[in-house]
Amino acid sequence: MLQVPGPGRRLAAGKSRWRMSSDAAGSQRRSSSNRTRAQAAMPTSSPFTSDGGGGAGSPTRIERMLQEHSRRHLFSSASPDAMDTDAAEPASASAGAFAADGVQSPGTASPANMDDAGSASAGYAARPPLAGSRSGFRRLGLRGMKQRLLVVANRLPVSANRRGEDQWSLEISAGGLVSALLGVKDVDAKWIGWAGVNVPDEVGQRALTRALAEKRCIPVFLDEEIVHQYYNGYCNNILWPLFHYLGLPQEDRLATTRNFESQFDAYKRANQMFADVVYQHYQEGDVIWCHDYHLMFLPKCLKDHDINMKVGWFLHTPFPSSEIYRTLPSRLELLRSVLCADLVGFHTYDYARHFVSACTRILGLEGTPEGVEDQGRLTRVAAFPIGIDSDRFKRALELPAVQRHINELMHRFAGRKVMLGVDRLDMIKGIPQKILAFEKFLEENPDWNNRVVLLQIAVPTRTDVPEYQKLTSQVHEIVGRINGRFGTLTAVPIHHLDRSLDFPALCALYAVTDVALVTSLRDGMNLVSYEYVACQESKKGVLILSEFAGAAQSLGAGAILVNPWNITEVADSIHHALEMASDEREKRHRHNYAHVTTHTAQDWAENFVCELNDTVAEAQLRTRQVPPSLPSQTAIQQYLRSKNRLLILGFNSTLIEPVESSGRRGGDQIKEMELKLHPDLKVPLKALCEDERTTVIVLSGSDRSVLDENFGEFDMWLAAEHGMFLRPTHGQWMTTMPEHLNMDWVDSVKHVFEYFTERTPRSHFEHRETSFVWNYKYADVEFGRLQARDMLQHLWTGPISNAAVDVVQGSRSVEVRSVGVTKGAAIDRILGEIVHSKSMVTPIDYVLCIGHFLGKDEDIYVFFDPEYPSESKVKPDGGSASLDRRPNGRPSNGRSNSRNSQYRIQKAQAASERSSSSSHSTSSNHDWREGSSVLDLKGENYFSCAVGRKRSNARYLLNSSEEVVSFLKELATATAGFQSNTADYMFLDRK
């Protein structure tokens, strides 16, 4: 038998207006031991990488950070005023504004639009990998002083009604987020958002701004066209269905495609309007907390304005799997915009994992146990479950009005079991599936007829949308059929409810219910399940909960989890719940009740703010370790002043032309594998190579043929395969490999690489003279990592177990090379060859080394650095020793003086005459110390620069190959001007 309240008994739409979906993953529970909780919460391996994600026994990030840095600068003082927000629950709200669980339906312009705001427990900020315990310093950041918090959401937590030209009445909307922020101590919060009304005139805008200021709210004024395109269009017609696995609208006309584009443009403009308001009110040290899918572009707008802003972003809906998300046309821009935030939060661990997977598969970035890393910058990603104010529900049950409602309901349904469903009449709530399961239960258990009643509260939404009208008709039809077949009471069809059910009546319904049914097809959290548990201390009812609701990860142990699409399973669960023994009901309820009552919305908000502050502090520590940007003007000035310059340039990711992949999975493999010199570099490289006082070397791991093809026209030196092969462009290749290099391992390693290449689609390997490189850049990221891990296990247990090789792991590659094959080990021999070939008589007094080198090859930076201890420098066999020992036995670190430099150059030239470098791929006989003997380098004339690698031994940083191109253009231009001026001066001097 199905019943719904008739007119006058509508569920209060305003009961949890700011409820937000969240996840309290079942393993993320507060316990007496942080270690125990972390061990329960964290999987044994990272969900983002193939290797482990750090066990619970390891120190937390905060503990490691506190060893290095004091937190005294984390929080800035602010106004002592507390947030002046009325926390009282309104008794009613506008019709259709919210569902029974306090969640606004998409397309409904009403206060505090937080989608999928069901109830979920406020848990603690998840630790690596995205889950785990916090350190004992959780509340340290919010102690002793107030920090300003700017909460930016699509809607303000108010309903605004205009009473005159300059008069407004405001009604505060209470609920999850409002309650959460009210409970956070030592935070001065202000709200920024749209008030839900169109105010075109300046008089009305000023009046509304003044009225909202009293409630610590700041309005963003959006015109009707922006609201239509941005809110009703892009947010609710594209993002909301996609994030709930409903897919994108079908494009049956070209006009529809153009409409999508205009909606996305409006979305970006609206986000910029929110950012403009934030700029006006931002003070240094403020925390900016952006909310939901309406504002995915906002973090980028804020960081573009001020990179030092503390920005967090939280999603209140599910985040879909990468396969669903990748269908979104604007997928790249939105992901990169969200990654501009310092901290990204989700309801559940699953949603966080989906987000990181989308970043790795679509953007090609590195997923780590802590989040997403892009060129050394880490965006922290974590799960932050939200909770309800359970004490409020417990107190309500003691009120006389609630007790009166309870008595009425118990009298009305005496002798029958009561089942309850509280939902929006929405496609994601699974109401038809729920009712069909109830019908099947009655068919298969006729003895329960007249002994059970199902009360389904269904609040209508988007009544003007055809799909929702069809859903309403479908539900009416099913209910009418069931009431006709099994009803013994007056049949009451499900219909649109146009009046509110006040809070006491709602609590009473929860209290008398024996079984609660939550059968969402996809829900961010669903707080109804929490509210039901909070009101069941006496009756200890049973919760049947969809496994597709975020709350399932929190309450799954005590609830009966079901797949709502499996009607038979739900019907069987209803039977099991109704006939469950009292001791089992007690056990299940005890578990869920303890969780709901010990996790609060206040904890959720405080945890997010604390975590954001910690994340920013750690980022500042990492920033101090990142090399500064290359001082281009200083480098150019020192270059012009020097007499003999050496330029060492990498090739891959340094001088190549970038390939636009348009976000395609794995990029354009054919184009990217064809390494081409950037076309804008041909002129500046030619100018630099023609300077007689400059020697240019391109040092790469690439094959000789690749360097020949790209640099054959220039007057420079080419060093292929990490410097193992060398030639001037006007000469032939010679080898610089160390003698007695053992290559017995080659055949067996080749078989392993062939095996994994055949079994990993879109992977490939290259066989070079001294190394093998297996690349899975274009393969599926996660599968490629698993294959790489298996490959390493095969290699270490077989072909290379006793071989003299090094294994070098790149971000998407595995390389096996002979010991001693590094760029740093080869550079000394290369310099020896160059000294002989160019008959150098002037010491090298300027070195510029630019490249995107793997960590194994960064020994080249150390080789030249005059300020680096010489004992730590490499020698050709890969060991660590001085590169040159003087007669007195003291090691040389490259800081030689010009007097004995001339002697060493002459000695190097004499020794190099013994070399037979004229034949193809011949071997050099130079002493490996000859190269370092030509250096007369001082610290101010040495510029080592990593390209796109922020964790590097280099002195300086260039972010991309485009910056390399710009710098080399400047250098060539300055050189040409300097040569011209010098020539003019010499001509006048001769005259």
Secondary structure as the mmCIF struct_conf table of DSSP 4:
data_model
#
loop_
_struct_conf.conf_type_id
_struct_conf.id
_struct_conf.beg_label_comp_id
_struct_conf.beg_label_asym_id
_struct_conf.beg_label_seq_id
_struct_conf.end_label_comp_id
_struct_conf.end_label_asym_id
_struct_conf.end_label_seq_id
STRN STRN1 LEU A 2 GLN A 3
TURN_TY1_P TURN_TY1_P1 PRO A 7 GLY A 8
HELX_LH_PP_P HELX_LH_PP_P1 ARG A 10 ALA A 12
HELX_RH_3T_P HELX_RH_3T_P1 ALA A 13 SER A 16
TURN_TY1_P TURN_TY1_P2 ARG A 17 TRP A 18
TURN_TY1_P TURN_TY1_P3 GLY A 26 SER A 27
BEND BEND1 SER A 32 SER A 32
HELX_RH_AL_P HELX_RH_AL_P1 ASN A 34 ALA A 41
BEND BEND2 MET A 42 MET A 42
BEND BEND3 THR A 44 SER A 45
BEND BEND4 PRO A 47 ASP A 51
TURN_TY1_P TURN_TY1_P4 ALA A 56 GLY A 57
BEND BEND5 SER A 58 SER A 58
HELX_LH_PP_P HELX_LH_PP_P2 PRO A 59 THR A 60
HELX_RH_AL_P HELX_RH_AL_P2 ARG A 61 LEU A 66
TURN_TY1_P TURN_TY1_P5 GLN A 67 GLU A 68
HELX_RH_3T_P HELX_RH_3T_P2 ARG A 71 HIS A 73
BEND BEND6 LEU A 74 LEU A 74
HELX_LH_PP_P HELX_LH_PP_P3 ASP A 81 MET A 83
HELX_LH_PP_P HELX_LH_PP_P4 ALA A 88 PRO A 90
BEND BEND7 ALA A 91 ALA A 91
TURN_TY1_P TURN_TY1_P6 ALA A 95 GLY A 96
BEND BEND8 ALA A 97 ALA A 97
STRN STRN2 PHE A 98 PHE A 98
TURN_TY1_P TURN_TY1_P7 ALA A 100 ASP A 101
BEND BEND9 GLY A 102 GLY A 102
STRN STRN3 GLN A 104 GLN A 104
HELX_LH_PP_P HELX_LH_PP_P5 SER A 105 SER A 105
TURN_TY1_P TURN_TY1_P8 PRO A 106 GLY A 107
BEND BEND10 PRO A 111 ALA A 112
TURN_TY1_P TURN_TY1_P9 ASP A 115 ASP A 116
STRN STRN4 ALA A 122 ALA A 122
HELX_LH_PP_P HELX_LH_PP_P6 ALA A 125 ARG A 127
TURN_TY1_P TURN_TY1_P10 PRO A 128 LEU A 130
TURN_TY1_P TURN_TY1_P11 GLY A 136 ARG A 139
HELX_RH_3T_P HELX_RH_3T_P3 LEU A 140 LEU A 142
BEND BEND11 ARG A 143 MET A 145
STRN STRN5 GLN A 147 ARG A 155
BEND BEND12 PRO A 157 PRO A 157
STRN STRN6 VAL A 158 GLY A 164
TURN_TY1_P TURN_TY1_P12 GLU A 165 ASP A 166
STRN STRN7 GLN A 167 ILE A 172
HELX_LH_PP_P HELX_LH_PP_P7 SER A 173 ALA A 174
BEND BEND13 GLY A 175 GLY A 175
HELX_RH_AL_P HELX_RH_AL_P3 GLY A 176 LEU A 182
TURN_TY1_P TURN_TY1_P13 GLY A 183 GLY A 183
TURN_TY1_P TURN_TY1_P14 LYS A 185 ASP A 186
STRN STRN8 VAL A 187 TRP A 194
BEND BEND14 GLY A 196 VAL A 197
BEND BEND15 ASP A 201 ASP A 201
HELX_RH_AL_P HELX_RH_AL_P4 GLU A 202 ALA A 213
TURN_TY1_P TURN_TY1_P15 GLU A 214 ARG A 216
STRN STRN9 CYS A 217 PRO A 219
HELX_RH_AL_P HELX_RH_AL_P5 GLU A 224 ILE A 226
HELX_RH_PI_P HELX_RH_PI_P1 VAL A 227 LEU A 239
HELX_RH_AL_P HELX_RH_AL_P6 TRP A 240 PHE A 243
TURN_TY1_P TURN_TY1_P16 HIS A 244 TYR A 245
HELX_LH_PP_P HELX_LH_PP_P8 LEU A 248 GLN A 250
BEND BEND16 ARG A 253 ARG A 253
HELX_RH_AL_P HELX_RH_AL_P7 LEU A 254 HIS A 281
TURN_TY1_P TURN_TY1_P17 GLU A 284 GLY A 285
STRN STRN10 VAL A 287 HIS A 291
BEND BEND17 ASP A 292 ASP A 292
HELX_RH_3T_P HELX_RH_3T_P4 TYR A 293 LEU A 295
TURN_TY1_P TURN_TY1_P18 MET A 296 PHE A 297
HELX_RH_AL_P HELX_RH_AL_P8 LEU A 298 HIS A 305
TURN_TY1_P TURN_TY1_P19 ILE A 307 ASN A 308
STRN STRN11 LYS A 310 PHE A 314
BEND BEND18 THR A 317 THR A 317
HELX_RH_AL_P HELX_RH_AL_P9 SER A 322 TYR A 325
TURN_TY1_P TURN_TY1_P20 ARG A 326 THR A 327
TURN_TY1_P TURN_TY1_P21 PRO A 329 SER A 330
HELX_RH_AL_P HELX_RH_AL_P10 ARG A 331 VAL A 338
TURN_TY1_P TURN_TY1_P22 LEU A 339 CYS A 340
BEND BEND19 ALA A 341 ASP A 342
STRN STRN12 LEU A 343 PHE A 346
BEND BEND20 HIS A 347 THR A 348
HELX_RH_AL_P HELX_RH_AL_P11 TYR A 349 ILE A 362
BEND BEND21 LEU A 363 LEU A 363
HELX_LH_PP_P HELX_LH_PP_P9 LEU A 365 LEU A 365
STRN STRN13 GLU A 366 THR A 368
TURN_TY1_P TURN_TY1_P23 PRO A 369 GLU A 370
STRN STRN14 GLY A 371 ASP A 374
TURN_TY1_P TURN_TY1_P24 GLN A 375 GLY A 376
STRN STRN15 ARG A 377 ALA A 383
STRN STRN16 ILE A 386 ILE A 386
HELX_RH_AL_P HELX_RH_AL_P12 SER A 390 ALA A 396
TURN_TY1_P TURN_TY1_P25 LEU A 397 GLU A 398
BEND BEND22 LEU A 399 LEU A 399
HELX_RH_AL_P HELX_RH_AL_P13 PRO A 400 ARG A 412
TURN_TY1_P TURN_TY1_P26 PHE A 413 GLY A 415
BEND BEND23 ARG A 416 ARG A 416
STRN STRN17 LYS A 417 LEU A 425
HELX_RH_3T_P HELX_RH_3T_P5 MET A 427 LYS A 429
HELX_RH_AL_P HELX_RH_AL_P14 ILE A 431 GLU A 444
HELX_RH_3T_P HELX_RH_3T_P6 PRO A 446 TRP A 448
TURN_TY1_P TURN_TY1_P27 ASN A 449 ARG A 451
STRN STRN18 VAL A 452 PRO A 460
TURN_TY1_P TURN_TY1_P28 THR A 463 ASP A 464
BEND BEND24 VAL A 465 VAL A 465
HELX_RH_AL_P HELX_RH_AL_P15 PRO A 466 PHE A 486
BEND BEND25 LEU A 489 LEU A 489
BEND BEND26 ARG A 499 ARG A 499
HELX_LH_PP_P HELX_LH_PP_P10 SER A 500 ASP A 502
HELX_RH_AL_P HELX_RH_AL_P16 PHE A 503 VAL A 512
BEND BEND27 ASP A 514 ASP A 514
STRN STRN19 VAL A 515 VAL A 518
BEND BEND28 LEU A 521 ARG A 522
STRN STRN20 ASP A 523 ASP A 523
BEND BEND29 GLY A 524 GLY A 524
TURN_TY1_P TURN_TY1_P29 LEU A 527 LEU A 527
HELX_RH_AL_P HELX_RH_AL_P17 VAL A 528 ALA A 534
TURN_TY1_P TURN_TY1_P30 CYS A 535 CYS A 535
TURN_TY1_P TURN_TY1_P31 GLU A 537 LYS A 539
STRN STRN21 VAL A 542 SER A 546
TURN_TY1_P TURN_TY1_P32 GLU A 547 PHE A 548
STRN STRN22 ALA A 549 ALA A 549
TURN_TY1_P TURN_TY1_P33 GLY A 550 ALA A 551
HELX_RH_AL_P HELX_RH_AL_P18 ALA A 552 LEU A 555
TURN_TY1_P TURN_TY1_P34 GLY A 556 GLY A 558
BEND BEND30 ALA A 559 ALA A 559
STRN STRN23 ILE A 560 VAL A 562
TURN_TY1_P TURN_TY1_P35 PRO A 564 TRP A 565
HELX_RH_AL_P HELX_RH_AL_P19 ILE A 567 LEU A 578
TURN_TY1_P TURN_TY1_P36 GLU A 579 GLU A 579
HELX_RH_AL_P HELX_RH_AL_P20 SER A 582 THR A 598
HELX_RH_AL_P HELX_RH_AL_P21 ALA A 601 GLN A 625
BEND BEND31 VAL A 626 VAL A 626
HELX_LH_PP_P HELX_LH_PP_P11 PRO A 627 PRO A 628
STRN STRN24 SER A 629 SER A 629
HELX_LH_PP_P HELX_LH_PP_P12 LEU A 630 LEU A 630
HELX_RH_AL_P HELX_RH_AL_P22 SER A 632 ARG A 641
BEND BEND32 LYS A 643 ASN A 644
STRN STRN25 ARG A 645 LEU A 649
TURN_TY1_P TURN_TY1_P37 ASN A 652 LEU A 655
STRN STRN26 ILE A 656 ILE A 656
HELX_LH_PP_P HELX_LH_PP_P13 GLU A 657 PRO A 658
TURN_TY1_P TURN_TY1_P38 SER A 662 GLY A 663
TURN_TY1_P TURN_TY1_P39 ARG A 665 GLY A 666
HELX_RH_AL_P HELX_RH_AL_P23 GLN A 669 MET A 673
BEND BEND33 GLU A 674 GLU A 674
STRN STRN27 LEU A 677 LEU A 677
HELX_RH_3T_P HELX_RH_3T_P7 PRO A 679 LEU A 681
HELX_RH_AL_P HELX_RH_AL_P24 LYS A 682 CYS A 689
TURN_TY1_P TURN_TY1_P40 GLU A 690 GLU A 690
TURN_TY1_P TURN_TY1_P41 GLU A 692 ARG A 693
STRN STRN28 THR A 694 LEU A 699
BEND BEND34 GLY A 701 SER A 702
HELX_RH_AL_P HELX_RH_AL_P25 ARG A 704 PHE A 711
TURN_TY1_P TURN_TY1_P42 GLY A 712 GLU A 713
BEND BEND35 PHE A 714 MET A 716
STRN STRN29 TRP A 717 ALA A 720
HELX_RH_3T_P HELX_RH_3T_P8 GLU A 721 GLY A 723
TURN_TY1_P TURN_TY1_P43 MET A 724 MET A 724
STRN STRN30 PHE A 725 PRO A 728
TURN_TY1_P TURN_TY1_P44 THR A 729 HIS A 730
BEND BEND36 GLY A 731 GLY A 731
STRN STRN31 MET A 734 THR A 735
HELX_LH_PP_P HELX_LH_PP_P14 MET A 737 PRO A 738
TURN_TY1_P TURN_TY1_P45 GLU A 739 HIS A 740
TURN_TY1_P TURN_TY1_P46 ASP A 744 TRP A 745
HELX_RH_AL_P HELX_RH_AL_P26 VAL A 746 GLU A 758
TURN_TY1_P TURN_TY1_P47 ARG A 759 ARG A 759
BEND BEND37 THR A 760 THR A 760
TURN_TY1_P TURN_TY1_P48 PRO A 761 ARG A 762
STRN STRN32 HIS A 764 HIS A 767
BEND BEND38 GLU A 769 THR A 770
STRN STRN33 SER A 771 ASN A 775
TURN_TY1_P TURN_TY1_P49 LYS A 777 TYR A 778
BEND BEND39 ALA A 779 ALA A 779
HELX_RH_AL_P HELX_RH_AL_P27 VAL A 781 THR A 797
TURN_TY1_P TURN_TY1_P50 GLY A 798 ASN A 802
BEND BEND40 ALA A 803 ALA A 804
STRN STRN34 VAL A 805 GLN A 809
BEND BEND41 SER A 811 ARG A 812
STRN STRN35 SER A 813 SER A 818
TURN_TY1_P TURN_TY1_P51 VAL A 819 GLY A 820
BEND BEND42 THR A 822 THR A 822
HELX_RH_AL_P HELX_RH_AL_P28 LYS A 823 LYS A 838
TURN_TY1_P TURN_TY1_P52 SER A 839 SER A 839
BEND BEND43 THR A 842 THR A 842
STRN STRN36 ILE A 844 ILE A 844
STRN STRN37 TYR A 846 GLY A 851
HELX_RH_3T_P HELX_RH_3T_P9 GLY A 855 ASP A 857
TURN_TY1_P TURN_TY1_P53 GLU A 858 GLU A 858
HELX_RH_AL_P HELX_RH_AL_P29 ASP A 859 PHE A 864
TURN_TY1_P TURN_TY1_P54 PRO A 866 GLU A 867
BEND BEND44 TYR A 868 TYR A 868
HELX_RH_3T_P HELX_RH_3T_P10 SER A 870 SER A 872
BEND BEND45 LYS A 873 LYS A 873
STRN STRN38 VAL A 874 VAL A 874
TURN_TY1_P TURN_TY1_P55 PRO A 876 ASP A 877
BEND BEND46 GLY A 878 GLY A 878
STRN STRN39 SER A 880 SER A 880
BEND BEND47 LEU A 883 LEU A 883
STRN STRN40 ARG A 885 ARG A 885
TURN_TY1_P TURN_TY1_P56 PRO A 887 ASN A 888
BEND BEND48 GLY A 889 GLY A 889
HELX_LH_PP_P HELX_LH_PP_P15 ARG A 890 ARG A 890
STRN STRN41 PRO A 891 PRO A 891
HELX_LH_PP_P HELX_LH_PP_P16 SER A 892 SER A 892
BEND BEND49 GLY A 894 GLY A 894
HELX_RH_AL_P HELX_RH_AL_P30 SER A 898 SER A 912
TURN_TY1_P TURN_TY1_P57 GLU A 913 ARG A 914
BEND BEND50 SER A 918 SER A 919
TURN_TY1_P TURN_TY1_P58 HIS A 920 SER A 921
STRN STRN42 THR A 922 SER A 923
HELX_LH_PP_P HELX_LH_PP_P17 SER A 924 SER A 924
TURN_TY1_P TURN_TY1_P59 TRP A 928 GLU A 930
HELX_RH_3T_P HELX_RH_3T_P11 GLY A 931 VAL A 934
STRN STRN43 LEU A 935 LEU A 935
HELX_RH_3T_P HELX_RH_3T_P12 GLY A 939 ASN A 941
STRN STRN44 TYR A 942 VAL A 947
BEND BEND51 GLY A 948 GLY A 948
BEND BEND52 LYS A 950 ARG A 951
BEND BEND53 ASN A 953 ARG A 955
STRN STRN45 TYR A 956 LEU A 958
BEND BEND54 SER A 960 SER A 960
HELX_RH_AL_P HELX_RH_AL_P31 SER A 961 ARG A 990
#
